[in-house]
Amino acid sequence: MRVKRISPEPAALLVQPSVDISLMDSLIAKYKYKQGNLIPLLQGTQELFGFIPREAFLKLHNDTGLSLSELYGVATFYAQFRLTPSGKHMIKMCHGTACHVQNVTAITDELLDFLEVKDGETTSDGLFTVETVACLGCCSLAPVMMIDEETHGKLTPKKAMKIVKEIRRNEAL
């Protein structure tokens, strides 16, 4: 089974929070003259901001000489990089074979409907980003979702909804 990554609407890429690009100065100084610096620069930038803002591509281009097309090409090729801010909590829904045969698609669909997002999107309150992934490596717990660093297995639609509702309730406190 292939997991289809849905790209955000182009307009969504234009609306980004303001970031302090000067935070990248020490990162650039560390990697500027190193061979194979492109991926570490992108990883470091994402670590700073939680995603790679548009201004960061321009700064990396101007300060290192790396081409914009190469920077953007690598950032869009690898699933680890985000071009838009993610929610406070990342929900990864496993769609590997074991989870698929245990009907994770129904759980994912119900969760996406409840949160009013599509795969790869962030809720309007900025609390959750939902992504389908090929495998989380927890096949004996199928179907599985991971929220931040915590794995939740043997899911049913009701159990998954309960977990997400509890997180939302705790955030409201």
Contacts in CASP RR format, 6 or more apart in sequence:
PFRMAT RR
TARGET T0000
AUTHOR 0000-0000-0000
METHOD contacts of the structure
MODEL  1
MRVKRISPEPAALLVQPSVDISLMDSLIAKYKYKQGNLIPLLQGTQELFG
FIPREAFLKLHNDTGLSLSELYGVATFYAQFRLTPSGKHMIKMCHGTACH
VQNVTAITDELLDFLEVKDGETTSDGLFTVETVACLGCCSLAPVMMIDEE
THGKLTPKKAMKIVKEIRRNEAL
1 95 0 8 1.000
1 96 0 8 1.000
1 97 0 8 1.000
1 100 0 8 1.000
3 95 0 8 1.000
3 132 0 8 1.000
3 133 0 8 1.000
3 134 0 8 1.000
4 119 0 8 1.000
5 79 0 8 1.000
5 119 0 8 1.000
5 120 0 8 1.000
6 118 0 8 1.000
6 119 0 8 1.000
6 120 0 8 1.000
6 121 0 8 1.000
8 83 0 8 1.000
8 84 0 8 1.000
8 120 0 8 1.000
8 121 0 8 1.000
12 84 0 8 1.000
13 54 0 8 1.000
13 83 0 8 1.000
13 84 0 8 1.000
16 51 0 8 1.000
16 53 0 8 1.000
16 54 0 8 1.000
16 84 0 8 1.000
16 85 0 8 1.000
17 53 0 8 1.000
17 85 0 8 1.000
19 49 0 8 1.000
19 53 0 8 1.000
19 55 0 8 1.000
19 56 0 8 1.000
21 53 0 8 1.000
21 55 0 8 1.000
21 56 0 8 1.000
21 59 0 8 1.000
23 48 0 8 1.000
23 49 0 8 1.000
24 45 0 8 1.000
24 48 0 8 1.000
24 56 0 8 1.000
24 59 0 8 1.000
24 60 0 8 1.000
24 63 0 8 1.000
27 41 0 8 1.000
27 44 0 8 1.000
27 45 0 8 1.000
27 48 0 8 1.000
28 41 0 8 1.000
28 59 0 8 1.000
28 60 0 8 1.000
28 63 0 8 1.000
28 64 0 8 1.000
31 37 0 8 1.000
31 40 0 8 1.000
31 41 0 8 1.000
31 64 0 8 1.000
32 63 0 8 1.000
32 64 0 8 1.000
34 40 0 8 1.000
37 64 0 8 1.000
37 66 0 8 1.000
38 66 0 8 1.000
38 70 0 8 1.000
38 71 0 8 1.000
38 74 0 8 1.000
39 74 0 8 1.000
39 78 0 8 1.000
41 60 0 8 1.000
41 64 0 8 1.000
41 66 0 8 1.000
42 52 0 8 1.000
42 60 0 8 1.000
42 71 0 8 1.000
42 74 0 8 1.000
42 75 0 8 1.000
42 81 0 8 1.000
43 80 0 8 1.000
45 52 0 8 1.000
45 56 0 8 1.000
45 60 0 8 1.000
46 52 0 8 1.000
46 80 0 8 1.000
46 81 0 8 1.000
46 82 0 8 1.000
49 56 0 8 1.000
50 82 0 8 1.000
50 85 0 8 1.000
50 86 0 8 1.000
51 82 0 8 1.000
51 83 0 8 1.000
51 84 0 8 1.000
51 85 0 8 1.000
51 86 0 8 1.000
52 75 0 8 1.000
52 81 0 8 1.000
52 82 0 8 1.000
52 83 0 8 1.000
57 68 0 8 1.000
57 71 0 8 1.000
57 72 0 8 1.000
57 75 0 8 1.000
58 68 0 8 1.000
60 66 0 8 1.000
60 71 0 8 1.000
61 67 0 8 1.000
61 68 0 8 1.000
61 71 0 8 1.000
74 81 0 8 1.000
75 81 0 8 1.000
75 83 0 8 1.000
76 83 0 8 1.000
84 122 0 8 1.000
85 122 0 8 1.000
85 126 0 8 1.000
86 122 0 8 1.000
86 129 0 8 1.000
87 122 0 8 1.000
87 123 0 8 1.000
87 126 0 8 1.000
87 127 0 8 1.000
87 128 0 8 1.000
87 129 0 8 1.000
88 126 0 8 1.000
88 127 0 8 1.000
88 128 0 8 1.000
88 171 0 8 1.000
89 127 0 8 1.000
89 128 0 8 1.000
89 129 0 8 1.000
89 147 0 8 1.000
89 148 0 8 1.000
89 167 0 8 1.000
90 128 0 8 1.000
90 129 0 8 1.000
90 131 0 8 1.000
90 146 0 8 1.000
90 147 0 8 1.000
90 148 0 8 1.000
91 111 0 8 1.000
91 128 0 8 1.000
91 129 0 8 1.000
91 130 0 8 1.000
91 131 0 8 1.000
91 145 0 8 1.000
91 146 0 8 1.000
91 147 0 8 1.000
91 164 0 8 1.000
92 131 0 8 1.000
92 132 0 8 1.000
92 133 0 8 1.000
92 136 0 8 1.000
92 145 0 8 1.000
92 146 0 8 1.000
92 147 0 8 1.000
93 99 0 8 1.000
93 104 0 8 1.000
93 107 0 8 1.000
93 108 0 8 1.000
93 111 0 8 1.000
93 130 0 8 1.000
93 131 0 8 1.000
93 132 0 8 1.000
93 133 0 8 1.000
93 145 0 8 1.000
94 104 0 8 1.000
94 132 0 8 1.000
94 133 0 8 1.000
94 134 0 8 1.000
94 135 0 8 1.000
94 136 0 8 1.000
94 137 0 8 1.000
94 138 0 8 1.000
94 142 0 8 1.000
94 143 0 8 1.000
94 144 0 8 1.000
94 145 0 8 1.000
94 146 0 8 1.000
95 104 0 8 1.000
95 105 0 8 1.000
95 108 0 8 1.000
95 132 0 8 1.000
95 133 0 8 1.000
95 134 0 8 1.000
95 135 0 8 1.000
96 104 0 8 1.000
96 134 0 8 1.000
96 135 0 8 1.000
96 139 0 8 1.000
97 139 0 8 1.000
98 139 0 8 1.000
98 140 0 8 1.000
98 142 0 8 1.000
98 143 0 8 1.000
99 135 0 8 1.000
99 136 0 8 1.000
99 139 0 8 1.000
99 142 0 8 1.000
99 143 0 8 1.000
99 144 0 8 1.000
101 142 0 8 1.000
102 142 0 8 1.000
102 143 0 8 1.000
103 143 0 8 1.000
104 142 0 8 1.000
104 143 0 8 1.000
104 144 0 8 1.000
104 155 0 8 1.000
106 157 0 8 1.000
107 143 0 8 1.000
107 145 0 8 1.000
107 155 0 8 1.000
107 156 0 8 1.000
107 157 0 8 1.000
107 160 0 8 1.000
108 119 0 8 1.000
108 130 0 8 1.000
108 132 0 8 1.000
110 157 0 8 1.000
110 160 0 8 1.000
110 161 0 8 1.000
111 130 0 8 1.000
111 145 0 8 1.000
111 157 0 8 1.000
111 160 0 8 1.000
111 161 0 8 1.000
111 164 0 8 1.000
112 118 0 8 1.000
112 119 0 8 1.000
112 130 0 8 1.000
114 161 0 8 1.000
114 164 0 8 1.000
115 123 0 8 1.000
115 128 0 8 1.000
115 130 0 8 1.000
115 164 0 8 1.000
116 123 0 8 1.000
116 124 0 8 1.000
117 123 0 8 1.000
117 128 0 8 1.000
117 129 0 8 1.000
117 130 0 8 1.000
119 130 0 8 1.000
119 131 0 8 1.000
119 132 0 8 1.000
120 129 0 8 1.000
120 130 0 8 1.000
120 131 0 8 1.000
120 132 0 8 1.000
121 129 0 8 1.000
121 130 0 8 1.000
122 128 0 8 1.000
122 129 0 8 1.000
123 129 0 8 1.000
127 167 0 8 1.000
127 168 0 8 1.000
127 171 0 8 1.000
128 164 0 8 1.000
128 167 0 8 1.000
136 144 0 8 1.000
136 146 0 8 1.000
136 151 0 8 1.000
137 144 0 8 1.000
138 144 0 8 1.000
138 151 0 8 1.000
138 153 0 8 1.000
141 151 0 8 1.000
141 153 0 8 1.000
141 154 0 8 1.000
142 153 0 8 1.000
142 154 0 8 1.000
143 153 0 8 1.000
143 154 0 8 1.000
143 155 0 8 1.000
144 151 0 8 1.000
144 152 0 8 1.000
144 153 0 8 1.000
144 155 0 8 1.000
145 151 0 8 1.000
145 152 0 8 1.000
145 153 0 8 1.000
145 155 0 8 1.000
145 160 0 8 1.000
145 163 0 8 1.000
146 152 0 8 1.000
147 163 0 8 1.000
147 164 0 8 1.000
147 167 0 8 1.000
152 159 0 8 1.000
152 160 0 8 1.000
152 163 0 8 1.000
END
